[in-house]
Amino acid sequence: MRQSLAAVLAAVSFTSIAAAQTAPSAPTTPPAAPAAASTPAPAATPPAQSEIGAAVAKDMDAMMALYRDLHANPELSLKEVNTAAKLAKRLKALKYDVTEKVGGTGVVAVMKNGSGPVLLIRADMDGLPVVEQTGLEFASKVRTKTPEGVETGVMHACGHDTHMTAFIETAKLLAARKDDWKGTLVMILQPAEEVGKGARDMLEDGLYTRFPRPTHALAFHDAANLEAGVIGFTPGYALANVDSVDIDVKGVGGHGAYPQTAKDPIVLGSRIVGTLQTLVSREQDPQDPAVVTVGSFQAGAKHNIIPDQAKLLLTVRSYSDETREKLIEGIKRVARGEAIAAGVPDDKMPVVSVKDEFTPSTYNPPEFAEQMAGLLKTHFPDGRVVQTPAVMGGEDFGRFYRADKSIKSFIFWVGGVPAEKMAAAKAGQISLPSLHSPFWAPQADKVIATASEAMTVLALDILKKQ
């Protein structure tokens, strides 16, 4: 999950989870979503439903040991060398055909089992530059430097450790049940989700040409706003386009006592910040959500000096590609228009640049999403599977569908908030930490068990023998 998802969900301390977990974590816009249909019944009852849950429960001690190891040893985006190696070793032991270093540190594990659908299952591996404050016995103590040279702690503050653990359990369950399915599994461990590069890098390194091209794709993400073990799904757009935009505001420096001799970039930048708000409030259809947030305003060094430049850093969120382009063009228009109004000469017009780390929106084709949700509702008890609204966070899993829109793609949520904490939050007694918070520690056993079982049930249905 891109780092700015922290802004989407509520945030504060969640340290009591520590005790519970202490050891003895291309193409353009998709088609508009049709009106929601009633959930269709699954085509066939998944094989051995109760047996899958029992198998997961039997493996939980081993899975929690893996989770604690992954949680204690996170690696930043594009640096997931040790993580990839230890998980590739496990996949090889399960008799998958494993290829490492795909798109950098990515891993692709293939298991062919006759003719049939090709199912891609994905987990992301990277941690975040966050100093952990969960109080867990196995909390990360890793320290490193970011690519920008900033020393920081490293933490799985987005739950990718639960994603990887459930991924390994799913790979094991499916490998042990080859008599129940037919087709090809393409299990991928993806780097650099947090910086929006991993899916793109793997695709550019031949994911769909060097390996079997998927007909279906599945992934899940832990959720900091759902009770532990509850599954959330969203037909259509589920997560947003995420753009990072820089505006370099130019001016003419001078003495603070003689502003008439200068062109003040701080005043101009302030005008730009104010007018940018109208892109959403006055130019955007209220039923088509969008966000333009100025997260940083950098200018000046001394009280009595008017600087000659300022810099604004923006995050821009949308769902459709048309809205994304409209917002970006609007930002350029506002910046130039305010500069003209301020009398800035043509050679000092603001420069607007869209950063390369763009993450495209994630889209669940509605009919397939309803089909998968219907299957999960049939498998799990009432109340365990709920429809959730789309969020403005970003997730580059959407690139796998965008690269080939014939793929039936589905990403779902698995809640990680302990029931008692959720009840207290609903009563207004506490606030919950968000994803990317230094206090976020999901109830990992429930996340891993639920996700492993759900992913296996979905995979067995997609690959069921005809």
C-alpha positions in Angstrom: 0.0 0.0 0.0 1.4 3.4 -1.0 2.6 5.3 2.1 -0.2 8.0 1.8 -2.9 5.4 2.6 -2.2 6.4 6.2 -4.2 9.6 5.5 -7.2 7.5 4.6 -7.6 5.6 7.8 -7.7 6.7 11.5 -4.5 6.9 13.5 -3.1 6.7 17.1 -1.6 4.2 19.6 -2.4 0.5 19.5 0.2 -0.9 21.9 -2.0 -3.4 23.6 -1.9 -5.6 20.6 1.7 -6.3 21.6 0.7 -8.6 24.4 -1.6 -10.6 22.1 1.2 -11.2 19.7 4.3 -11.7 21.9 6.2 -14.8 20.8 6.9 -18.1 23.3 4.1 -9.6 10.1 -0.4 0.4 -19.8 -3.8 0.3 -21.1 -5.9 3.3 -20.1 -9.1 3.6 -18.1 -11.0 0.4 -17.2 -14.6 0.4 -18.4 -17.1 2.1 -16.1 -18.6 -0.2 -13.6 -22.1 -1.4 -14.4 -24.9 -1.3 -11.8 -24.3 -3.8 -9.0 -26.0 -7.1 -9.6 -27.1 -9.6 -7.1 -24.4 -11.9 -5.9 -24.4 -15.0 -8.1 -24.2 -18.4 -6.6 -20.9 -20.0 -7.0 -20.6 -22.4 -9.9 -19.6 -25.3 -7.7 -19.0 -26.0 -4.1 -15.2 -25.7 -3.4 -13.7 -29.1 -2.5 -13.2 -29.9 1.2 -14.1 -26.6 2.6 -14.0 -27.5 6.3 -10.8 -29.5 5.6 -9.1 -26.3 4.3 -9.7 -24.4 7.4 -8.5 -27.4 9.5 -5.3 -27.6 7.4 -4.7 -23.9 8.0 -5.2 -24.2 11.7 -2.7 -27.1 11.8 -0.1 -25.0 10.1 -0.5 -21.9 12.2 2.4 -22.4 14.6 4.8 -22.7 11.7 3.2 -19.8 9.9 3.4 -17.5 13.0 7.1 -18.3 13.3 7.6 -17.2 9.7 5.5 -14.1 10.3 7.6 -13.1 13.4 10.8 -13.6 11.4 9.5 -11.5 8.5 8.2 -8.8 10.9 11.5 -8.6 12.7 13.6 -8.4 9.5 11.9 -6.0 7.1 13.7 -4.6 4.0 12.9 -1.4 2.1 11.6 -1.2 -1.4 14.0 -2.5 -4.1 16.2 -4.0 -1.3 14.2 -7.1 -0.5 17.1 -9.4 -1.1 17.0 -11.6 2.0 13.2 -11.7 2.1 13.0 -12.9 -1.5 15.7 -15.5 -1.0 14.2 -17.1 2.1 10.7 -17.3 0.6 12.1 -18.6 -2.8 13.7 -21.4 -0.8 10.3 -22.4 0.7 8.6 -22.3 -2.7 11.4 -24.6 -4.2 10.8 -27.0 -1.3 7.1 -27.2 -2.4 8.2 -28.2 -5.9 7.4 -25.0 -7.7 9.6 -24.0 -10.6 11.1 -20.8 -9.1 12.8 -17.9 -10.9 14.4 -15.2 -8.8 15.5 -11.6 -9.6 12.5 -10.8 -11.8 12.1 -7.1 -12.0 14.9 -6.7 -9.5 14.2 -8.8 -6.4 10.9 -10.3 -7.6 10.2 -14.0 -7.4 8.0 -16.1 -9.8 7.0 -19.6 -8.8 5.2 -21.7 -11.4 3.3 -25.0 -10.9 1.8 -26.6 -14.0 -1.0 -29.2 -13.4 -2.5 -29.9 -16.8 -4.5 -27.7 -19.1 -6.8 -25.0 -17.7 -6.8 -21.5 -16.4 -3.6 -19.7 -15.4 -4.0 -18.1 -12.0 -1.6 -15.4 -10.7 -1.4 -15.0 -7.0 0.6 -12.0 -5.7 2.1 -10.9 -2.4 4.2 -7.8 -1.9 7.5 -7.9 0.2 8.7 -4.4 1.0 8.7 -2.6 4.4 8.6 1.1 5.2 11.0 3.7 6.6 9.2 3.8 9.9 10.6 3.4 13.4 8.4 0.7 15.0 6.6 1.5 18.3 4.3 -1.5 18.7 6.1 -2.9 21.8 6.0 -6.4 20.2 8.7 -8.7 21.5 9.7 -9.4 17.9 9.5 -5.7 16.8 11.9 -4.6 14.1 15.1 -3.1 15.3 16.4 -2.7 11.7 18.1 0.6 10.9 19.2 1.7 7.4 19.5 4.7 5.1 16.9 5.7 2.5 17.9 6.3 -1.1 17.9 10.0 -0.1 20.5 9.3 2.6 18.1 9.7 5.6 18.8 7.3 8.5 15.7 5.5 9.6 14.2 2.5 11.2 12.4 -0.1 8.9 9.1 -1.6 9.8 6.4 -3.8 8.1 3.9 -1.0 9.0 1.6 -1.9 6.1 1.2 -5.6 6.9 3.2 -7.0 4.0 4.6 -9.6 6.4 1.0 -11.0 6.8 0.7 -11.0 3.0 3.8 -13.0 2.5 3.0 -15.5 5.2 -0.5 -16.2 3.9 1.0 -16.4 0.4 3.4 -19.2 1.5 0.6 -21.1 3.3 -1.7 -20.8 0.2 1.2 -22.1 -2.0 1.6 -25.0 0.3 -2.2 -25.9 0.5 -2.5 -25.8 -3.3 0.6 -27.8 -3.9 -0.8 -30.5 -1.6 -4.2 -30.5 -3.4 -3.2 -31.0 -7.0 -5.8 -33.7 -7.4 -8.5 -31.0 -6.8 -7.5 -28.6 -9.5 -6.3 -28.3 -13.0 -4.4 -25.5 -14.7 -1.3 -23.4 -13.9 -0.4 -21.5 -10.8 1.9 -18.4 -11.1 2.8 -17.3 -7.6 4.6 -14.0 -7.5 6.4 -12.2 -4.7 6.6 -8.5 -5.8 9.1 -5.9 -4.7 8.6 -2.1 -4.3 4.9 -1.8 -3.9 5.3 1.1 -1.5 7.0 3.2 -4.2 4.8 2.1 -7.1 7.5 0.4 -9.0 7.4 -3.3 -8.3 4.5 -4.5 -10.5 5.7 -2.3 -13.4 9.3 -3.6 -13.1 8.1 -7.2 -13.1 5.9 -6.7 -16.2 8.8 -4.9 -18.0 11.0 -7.8 -17.2 8.7 -10.2 -19.0 6.2 -11.4 -16.4 3.6 -12.0 -19.2 6.1 -13.3 -21.8 8.7 -15.3 -19.9 6.1 -17.0 -17.8 2.5 -18.3 -18.4 0.2 -15.4 -19.1 -2.6 -15.3 -16.4 -6.3 -15.5 -17.1 -7.0 -14.7 -13.5 -5.2 -12.7 -10.7 -5.8 -12.6 -7.0 -4.3 -10.6 -4.1 -5.4 -9.4 -0.6 -4.4 -6.6 1.7 -4.7 -6.4 5.5 -7.1 -3.6 6.7 -6.7 -1.3 9.7 -10.4 -0.4 9.7 -12.0 -3.9 9.7 -12.4 -6.4 12.6 -9.8 -9.2 12.5 -11.0 -12.0 10.2 -13.6 -10.0 8.3 -13.2 -9.9 4.5 -14.0 -6.8 2.6 -14.6 -6.5 -1.1 -15.2 -3.7 -3.6 -16.6 -4.2 -7.1 -15.2 -1.7 -9.7 -12.6 0.8 -8.6 -11.2 -0.3 -5.2 -8.1 1.9 -4.9 -7.0 5.2 -6.5 -4.6 6.6 -9.0 -1.8 8.1 -6.9 0.4 10.9 -8.3 3.2 12.9 -6.7 3.5 16.3 -8.3 6.1 19.0 -7.7 5.6 22.7 -8.4 8.8 24.8 -8.6 7.7 28.4 -8.0 10.1 31.0 -9.3 10.4 34.6 -8.2 12.8 37.5 -7.9 14.5 37.7 -4.6 15.1 40.8 -2.5 15.1 42.4 0.9 12.1 41.9 3.1 12.0 45.6 3.8 11.6 46.5 0.1 9.1 44.0 -1.3 8.4 46.3 -4.3 11.8 45.3 -5.7 11.0 41.6 -5.7 8.5 39.0 -7.0 7.7 37.1 -3.9 7.5 33.3 -4.6 6.0 32.7 -1.1 3.0 34.9 -1.8 2.7 33.3 -5.3 3.0 29.8 -3.9 0.3 30.7 -1.3 -2.0 31.9 -4.1 -1.4 28.6 -5.9 -2.2 26.5 -2.8 -5.5 28.4 -2.3 -6.6 28.2 -6.0 -5.7 24.5 -6.2 -8.5 23.7 -3.8 -11.1 24.8 -6.4 -10.0 22.0 -8.7 -11.9 19.6 -6.5 -14.5 21.9 -4.9 -15.6 23.8 -8.0 -14.4 21.9 -11.1 -14.9 18.3 -10.2 -18.2 16.3 -10.2 -18.9 15.7 -6.5 -19.9 12.1 -7.4 -16.4 11.5 -8.9 -14.0 11.6 -5.9 -10.7 13.4 -6.2 -8.0 14.7 -3.9 -5.4 17.4 -4.3 -3.3 17.8 -1.2 -0.3 20.1 -0.8 1.8 18.1 1.6 4.9 20.4 1.7 5.6 24.1 1.1 9.4 24.8 1.1 10.7 28.3 0.8 13.1 30.9 2.3 15.9 30.8 4.9 15.8 34.1 6.8 13.3 36.5 8.3 14.2 39.5 6.2 15.0 37.9 2.8 12.5 37.4 0.0 13.7 34.2 -1.6 13.8 33.6 -5.4 12.0 30.3 -5.3 9.6 28.1 -3.5 8.6 24.4 -3.9 5.2 22.7 -3.4 4.9 18.9 -3.1 1.4 17.5 -3.9 -0.3 14.2 -3.7 -3.1 13.9 -6.3 -5.7 11.1 -6.1 -8.4 10.0 -8.6 -10.1 6.8 -10.0 -10.5 7.3 -13.7 -7.7 8.1 -16.1 -9.8 11.0 -17.5 -10.1 12.6 -14.0 -6.4 12.1 -13.4 -5.5 13.9 -16.6 -8.0 16.7 -15.9 -6.5 17.3 -12.4 -2.9 17.3 -13.6 -3.7 19.8 -16.4 -5.7 21.9 -13.9 -2.6 22.1 -11.6 -0.5 23.3 -14.5 -3.2 25.9 -15.5 -3.6 27.2 -11.9 0.2 27.5 -11.4 0.7 29.4 -14.6 -2.4 31.6 -14.2 -1.5 32.7 -10.7 2.1 33.5 -11.9 0.7 35.7 -14.7 -1.6 37.4 -12.3 1.4 38.1 -10.0 3.3 39.7 -12.9 6.0 37.0 -13.1 7.9 37.2 -16.4 7.5 34.4 -18.9 11.0 33.0 -18.3 10.1 32.5 -14.6 6.8 30.6 -15.0 6.3 27.8 -12.4 7.5 24.3 -13.5 5.0 21.5 -12.8 6.5 18.0 -12.8 4.7 14.7 -12.3 6.9 12.2 -10.6 7.7 8.8 -12.2 6.3 6.9 -9.1 2.7 7.0 -10.4 0.5 4.2 -9.1 -2.6 3.5 -11.3 -6.0 2.8 -9.8 -6.9 -0.7 -9.0 -10.1 -2.1 -10.6 -12.0 -5.2 -9.7 -14.2 -6.1 -12.8 -17.6 -6.1 -11.1 -19.0 -9.3 -12.3 -15.9 -11.3 -11.2 -15.8 -9.4 -7.9 -19.4 -10.4 -7.1 -18.7 -14.0 -8.2 -15.7 -14.2 -5.9 -17.5 -12.5 -3.0 -20.4 -14.9 -3.4 -18.1 -17.8 -3.1 -16.5 -16.4 0.0 -20.0 -15.7 1.5 -20.9 -19.3 0.9 -17.8 -20.6 2.5 -17.5 -18.4 5.6 -20.1 -17.7 8.3 -22.6 -14.9 7.9 -21.1 -11.5 8.6 -17.5 -12.5 7.7 -17.7 -11.1 4.1 -18.9 -7.5 3.6 -18.8 -4.9 0.8 -16.6 -1.9 1.5 -16.3 1.5 -0.2 -13.4 2.3 -2.4 -10.5 4.2 -0.8 -8.1 6.9 -2.0 -5.1 4.8 -1.1 -2.9 3.3 -3.9 -1.9 -0.3 -4.7 0.1 -1.2 -7.8 -1.7 -4.6 -8.0 -3.9 -2.8 -10.5 -1.1 -2.8 -13.1 -1.5 -6.6 -13.7 -5.1 -6.0 -14.9 -4.2 -2.9 -16.9 -1.5 -4.8 -18.8 -4.2 -7.2 -20.1 -7.8 -6.3 -19.5 -9.0 -9.8 -20.4 -7.7 -10.9 -17.0 -10.3 -11.5 -14.3 -8.7 -9.7 -11.4 -9.7 -9.4 -7.7 -8.1 -7.8 -4.6 -9.8 -8.0 -1.3 -9.3 -6.8 2.3 -8.8 -8.9 5.4 -9.4 -7.0 8.7 -6.7 -7.0 11.4 -8.3 -5.1 14.3 -9.0 -7.3 17.4 -12.7 -7.4 18.1 -12.4 -5.7 21.5 -10.4 -2.8 20.0 -13.0 -2.4 17.2 -15.8 -2.3 19.7 -14.0 0.3 21.8 -13.3 2.4 18.7 -17.0 2.2 17.6 -17.9 3.3 21.1 -15.6 6.4 20.8 -13.4 5.2 23.6 -10.2 4.8 21.6 -8.8 5.7 18.1 -7.2 3.1 16.0 -3.8 3.3 14.3 -3.7 3.4 10.5 -1.7 1.4 8.0 1.8 2.9 7.9 1.5 3.9 11.6 4.4 3.0 13.8 1.8 1.5 16.1 0.1 -0.7 13.6 0.3 -4.4 14.5 -2.6 -6.4 13.1 -4.0 -9.5 14.9 -1.7 -11.5 12.6 -3.0 -15.0 13.3 -6.5 -14.1 12.2 -5.3 -12.2 9.1 -3.0 -15.0 8.0 -5.5 -17.8 8.7 -8.4 -15.9 7.0 -6.4 -14.9 4.0 -4.9 -18.3 3.5 -8.2 -20.0 3.6 -10.0 -17.4 1.4 -7.2 -17.4 -1.2 -7.2 -21.2 -1.3 -11.0 -21.5 -1.7 -10.9 -18.9 -4.5 -8.0 -20.6 -6.3 -9.6 -24.1 -6.1 -12.8 -22.7 -7.6 -11.0 -20.8 -10.4 -8.9 -23.9 -11.2 -11.6 -26.5 -10.5 -11.7 -29.5 -12.8 -14.5 -29.4 -15.4 
